[in-house]
């Protein structure tokens, strides 16, 4: 894959004009072509509005398109996709009408036999699918063997239903540039920090056979997510925040799995998405969803947050802190009680107050440095320039308004956080750090 580092693209965010509370109506999830959807329109119409969208033709130049191959005789794949997205010219087919399926030989040649995380979709363990670890080539062999057995026995029920998911392939093989983050999703504070600090990330590859699935859930932290199909057809059931409460039992527990009959019975307002290859689904914060692989499928996925939903992440963090504190309220008199709460918060939620503030500090430092460099360049050249010190995913730069939007968002968030008593009580001088950070803005 050729790198575009020499010619970065500008994430040209403009001020929102005439904001609409419900710009999409109540019953529409749009399908937009990438060549017709600007970054600014996506930011305000979908990301800021917290509304889903399907973006087509996002992976045309990705190296991982080689993970699929065409086979005009693959009638099974044709049948699996013939009803998917009849209004989008079946993006799972190439221009000659040939259908695509998994290129197992290319995957073996390009990716070593490394350990991968696998979920058994035929077995549950507490509130999730049972987990196991396999070698990648062994997983591919079992997938192929199972598919062959199904064809020979003319059986639609898979003996194995193993889903390779939450695989950090980009981190495991950092020199393998198998995809490019679409511009719409480049303002990604979470992965920006984690990648720069060489820590765990939220960039994933999913691979699974027909019939594999993910259970009913909303994404980690209350983050956004995006999922781009490389090959295959996914079916989504997705609902706006609050609709999921109609499905809760008397204890407030949500179901592990859902279907249309269950949703209709409880009068849930939901959407069905049929996603085929070369399409990205944008999942907003707090939207519960369940996803099935209607055919053998591979996708690339990220979780992330930014100025549009960081306040939601903070509210979720605060809510989870309260739950942890209530859980161990009988231990309030113990030494370092608040520190213990923060330790448990990180274990249960994934991050704690300190992690969150460190992320804000990281973003502020980067944005201020980029703005300062822009001012310096403008003074030297006498012309208005765009900051060049901040390069997102090695290919995108933020324009001035985007930088200022990020900084103003954090300033407003810090004002709210400084009024929260738990921040004042938190160890590690969190209140002082928040106050100092606000003063920089």
N, C-alpha and C positions, 0 to 999 in steps of 0.2 A: 504494500500500500504506500502510495506517495504521501509524504507529509506536507501540510500546508503551513508550516511554521513561518515561512518567509512571507506569507501573505495572509495575515490574520483577518478574520471577519469581525465586523463591528456589531455588537449587540446594541442596536440603536433604539433605545427606549425614549419615548416622548411623553410629555404630560398627558394625563387622561383628560379627554374633552367630553363633556356631556355624559357622565357615567350613567349607566342604566342598571337598575337593581336586578332585573331579570332579562338580560339581553337575548336569551335563547328560548323563551317560552317555558312551558312546564313539561313538555313531552318530546323534546328533541335533543338527541346527541348527534352533532354534525360530523360529517366526514369531509375533511378539507385536504386538498392537494398541497403538498409542501411548496410547490412553486408559486402558489397563489396566496399562501398565508404568511404574512410578515411577522417578524418577531414582536413588534409592538402590538399588533392585533392579538396575537396569542397571549401576550402578557396580560392585557387588560380584559379581553373577552373571555378568556378561559382560566388562566392561572390566578389572576387577581380575583376574578368572580367565583373561583372554586367550582368550576363546571367542567365536566369531562368533554373530550373531543377525540376523534380518530384522525390521525394525520397520515396520508398516504405517500408513498414514494420517498421514504426517509432513509432507506438503506441501499440505494442504488449502487454506491461506490464501495460498500463495505467488503472487506476481504472474506468475511464469513459467509458471504453468498455462495462461496465454494463448498460450504457444508451441505448444500443441497445440489441435486443433479436432476436433469430432465429424463423422463422415461415415458414415451408416448404409449407404451403398453401397460402402464401402471393404472389399471382400471379401478383398483381399490381407492387410490388417492383421488381419482376423478369423481367417484361417487361420494366420497367424504366431503368434497368441496363444491359440488354442483349447486347446492342451495345456499352457499355462503356468499353474502354480499352480492346479490344479483345486480345491484345497482352500481357496482364499481368495476365492472368488466373482469371480475375474477382475477384479482392480483396474485393468485397462487399459480397462475399459468404464465408461461413465457409467450413471446410474440408468435411463435409457431403453433401454439395450442398444446404444446407438450406440458405435462404435469411434472411437478418437482417432488422429490422425496429425499430421504436422508442419504447423504454420501458417506457411508460408513468408512470406506477405504481412505477417503481424503482426511477424515477426522483422525484416523489412526496414524496417518503419515505426518500430520501437522501437530498433533498434541500427544505428548508422551503418556505412558501408562501410570499417571499420577493418581493419588487417592482423591476420591470425589464423594460428596455427601449425597445420599440417596434416601428418598422417602418411599415406604411401602404403602401404596394407596389402597391395598386390600387389608391393612391392619392398622388399628388405632392404639395409641398409648396415651392414656389420660385424654387430653384435649387436642391431640395432634396425631398425624400419621407416625407410625413407628419408623425410627431412623436407623440407618446402617451406613457403613462405609465400604466402598468397593474400589478396586482399581478401574481406571477409566476404560481400558480396553476390555476388561472383563464385563463391565456394564454394557458396552456396545455389543459384545458377543451374546449376552443374555437377551438383549433387545432384539437382535436379528433372529436368534433361535426361536424366540417366542412368536415373532411375526411369521416365521416360516411354518411353525406348528399350527398357527391359526389358519393360514391359507390352506394347508394340506388337509386339515380336519373340517374346514369350512365352519369354523366356530368363531363367534363374535366375542366370547368371553376369554380374556387373557389369563393364562396361568400365572404369569408374573405381571405385576402392575407397578413397576419401579420407576419413580420419577426423580431424575437428577435435578436438584433444585438448590437455590441459594449457593451456587458454586462461584467462588471468587476467582474466576479464571484470569481476569485482567491483572489481579494482584499476583497470582501464582506465576504467570508468564508475562511480565511487564514489557518484554521486547516484542511480543506478538500483537501487532496493531490490527486486531480482527474486526474492529468497528470504530465508528466515530460518534461521539455524543452529538445528537442533533442540536442545532442552535437554540431551539425552543427550551431545552432543558439544561443549558450551560450555566445558568445562574444557580449554582448548587453549592450552598455554603457548607453542607455536611461533608461531601466528598472532597471539596476544595481543601478543607482543613486536614482531613484524614490522609489524603494522598500526599500533601505537602509534608506532613509529619511522619509519613511512612507507617501509619497505623492501619488498623482494620478499616475496611471500606464497606459501602453499600452498593457495590456494582456486582451484578450477578448474571450467570447464564443458567437457563432452564432447558432441559432436554427430557422429553418423555414420549411414550407410545400413545397411540389412540386409547382413550379411556382413562388416562391418568388425570389427576385433578388436584386443585388446592381447595382447602376447606373455607368456610365462611369466615371472613375476617376484615378488619380495617388495618391499614399499614402502620408499621412501627412508628412510634412517637407522635402519630398524627401527621406523618410526612406525606408529601406527594409521592407518586411513583409513575414511572413510564415503562412500558413493555412493548418491544418491537419484535414481531415475528420474522424470523429468518426463513422458515419453511413451516407450512402447516396451517391449521385452522383451529382457533380457540373460540369457545362460546363463553360469554360473560353474563352473569346476572349481577347488577350493580344498583345501588340505591343511595339517595342523598342522606346526609346525616340526620338522625332522628327516626328515620323509617325503620331502622333495625330494632328499635325498642318495641315495636308491635309484635316481634317474634320472641321476646323474652318470657321466660317462665316466671312463676310467682316469686322466685328468689333473685330474679334479674339476670339469670344465665341465658346466653344466646345459644342457638343451635350450632352443632358442628357442621351440618350440611343442610342445604336448602334445595327446593325445587319450585317450579312455577305454581304447582297446585298449592303448596304450603303458603307461598306468598299471596296468592289470590284469596285463599281462605282467610288470611289475616288482614286483607285489604291493604297490603303493602304497595306503595307506588314505586315501581322499579323499571329498569331498562334492560333490554337484551342487546348485547353487542356480539356480532359475528366478525371476528378479526382474522384476516388472512395474511399471507406473506407480504413483507415490505410495508406493513402498516404499524404505526405506533399508537397505542392507547394511552392517553393521559388520564391518570386516576387522581382526583383531587383529595385534599385532606378530609379524613373522616368518612369517606364513602365506603361502606361495607360492600364486599363483593365475593363471589365464588366463581372459579374458572375451571372449565373442562377442556382437555385436548380432544377435539373431535377427530383429528387425524394425528399421525406421528408429527411432533412439533418441536421446534427449537426457537427460543426467544432470548433476547438480551434485555435486562431490566436494571433500573436504578431506583433507589429510594433517596429522597432529598428534600431539603427545605431551604427557604430563602426569605426575602422581605415580605413576600405575599402571605406566608403561613407560619412565620416564626412565632408570632403571638399565639397561634393555636398550639404549637409545640410547648410553649411556656405554660399555657393553661393546663395542658395534659400533664406536664411535669409537676405542676403545683397540685393537681388533683391526685396524682399518684403519691406524692409526698404525704398528703393528708391521709390517704388510705393506709400507708405504711405506719404513720404515727398512731393512728387509731388501732392498728393491729397489735402494737406493742405498748399501748398506753399504760398498762399495768407496770411497766419498767421505767416510768418517767423519772424515778428517783435515782436511777443508776448513774454512775459517772459517765460523762461523754455521751449522754443520751442522744443529742442532736447529731453527733458524728455517726452513731450507730444507725440512726434513721437514714442518713445520707448513704451509708454503705449498703443498706437494704434497698434503698431507692435505686441505686445503680444496678444491683443484682436483679431487681424485678422489672424495671422500666428500660434499662440499657444505658442510661446516663443519669447523673445527678446534678445538683445545682452547680457544683464546681466545674463539671464538664461543660455545662451550658454557658457559663460565664466565660470560660476559656475560649469557647468557640466565638462568642461575641467579640472578645478581645482580639482574636485572630483576624476576624473579618474587618473590624475597625482599623487595625494596624495596616492591613493590606489596602483598604480603600483610601485611607488618608495618604499613604505613600504614593499611590497611583495619582491622586489628585495633586499632590505636591509636585510630582515630576511633571505633570501636565503644565502646571503654572510655571515651572522653571523653563520648560521647553518653549512656552509661549513668550516668556520674557526674552529669551535668547534669540528666537527666530522672528519675533514680531507678528506671528500668525497664530491663530487658534489651532491647537492640536488636540488629539485624543491621547489619553494616557497610554503609555506603552509598557509600563512596568508590571502590569497585571494581565497575565495571559491565562485564560481559563481553558483547561483541557488541551493546552498546547495550540489552540487555534482561534480563540475568541477574545475580543477586547470589549470592555464596557465603555459606552460613551459617557459624557459628563453627567447628564441627567440621571443615568442609571447609577453611577457612583453616589450621587447626592441622595437618590431615593433610598439606597441601602443604608446610608448613614442616618438619614432622618428617621427611618423605620426603627433603627436600633436606639436612637435617642428617645423616641416615644416609648419604646418598650422598657428602657431603663427607668424612666419616670414611674411607670407602673410597678416595676419590680422593687424600687426603693420604698414604695408605700406598703409592700408586703411584709408583715412581721416576721415570717419565717426566714426571709433573707437577712434581716437584722440578727436573728438568733443563730444563723448558720455559722459553723466554724470556718476557718481559713480566711477570715476577714472579707467575706463575700460582699458585705454591705459597703465597706470602704472601697473595694475594687470596682463595684458598680458605680459608686459616686465619682471615683477618679475617671472611669471610662466616660461617663456622661459629661464631665468637664472638658474632655478632649473634643467633644462634639459641639 
